[in-house]
Amino acid sequence: MNKSEKETVNVELVNGKCDLHTHSQASDGMQPSSENVRIASNKGLAAVAITDHDTVAGVEEALAAGEEYGVVVVPGVEISTRLERKEIHVLGYYVDIKDAEFLSRLETLRRTREERNILILEKLNELGLDISMEDVIREMGRPLEKDETVGRPHIADTLVAKGYVSDMREAFDLYLAEGKPGFVSVPRVTPEDAFAWIRAAGGTPVLAHPGLYGDDELVRKIIEHGHPAGIEVYHSDHGPEEEKRYLAMADQYGLIVTGGSDFHGSRQGVVFHGDLGSVTVGASVLSQLQEQSSKK
């Protein structure tokens, strides 16, 4: 999103709550991004962010839906990075979704993801599980569109469909989570790289769900070395203690406090991570994110 487009969103007129972390079928969500916007409207949200993994393919559709439903749509992305053997996720808000260099960088990340998926399937085959990428795409129920990504939840869905596990949680617990026999670690960019990429695309970088990493010293290291603009204090997998710790950390480092549900939709009747709108922040956060993104 360029500067003039940012200025058309008059956040001063927006009152209410915002869910700044949702996924669509452009990555591992269960519905089109326009459906996320419709749900946000039905729940009375002022704004919703589309933050798919390593792609912005769902943003334009969401922006159009935002016009239809009267919901502010924040163009975003969630970049997978790695540091000290941990996968770290970085959120980017108000990125220019037409920035050629940024799109090229995201494409390299998707290629890495595709290579990882192949290696995961090979590991599962070695364990005696008959599963292929063709099976995964078939289980999605539609062709994979340009710039969309396949993630571990898609592989988990196929394991469920084939009867190898009872639900997605069991698929991760037995095979796909870090340390399990089907897990594959591939080289990724660092969080600091992702922060720089987002800023170069006119966006605002935020460290996602720090409580999931189980290492607050590493979180501090990322903040002190990479200098993100914000930290996701409120998240479906954060409890009161995590919120308290990261609020204090945000205050210490002068970071924007963001939050969101990390909504992926419902799989086997279970909403993952949280329902859209279940975790929100006030609309004033949008002004803070926009102010930082204008400092490209």
Buried (B, 14 or more C-beta within 10 A) or exposed (E): BEEEEBEEBEBEEBEEBBBBBBBBBBBBBBBBBBBBBBBBBEBEBBBBBBBBBBBBBBBBBBBBBBEEBEBBBBBBBBBBBBBEEBEBBBBBBBBBBEBEEBBEBBEEBBEBBEEBBEBBBEBBEEEEBEBEBEBBBEBBEEEBEEBBBBBBBBBBBBBBBEEBBEBBBBBBEBBBEEEEEBBBEEEBBBBBBBBBBBBBBBBBBBBBBBBBBEBBEBBBBBBEEBBBBBBBBBBBEBEEEBBEBBBEBBEEBEBBBBBBBBBBBEBBEEBBBBBBBBBBBBBEBBBBBBBBBEEB
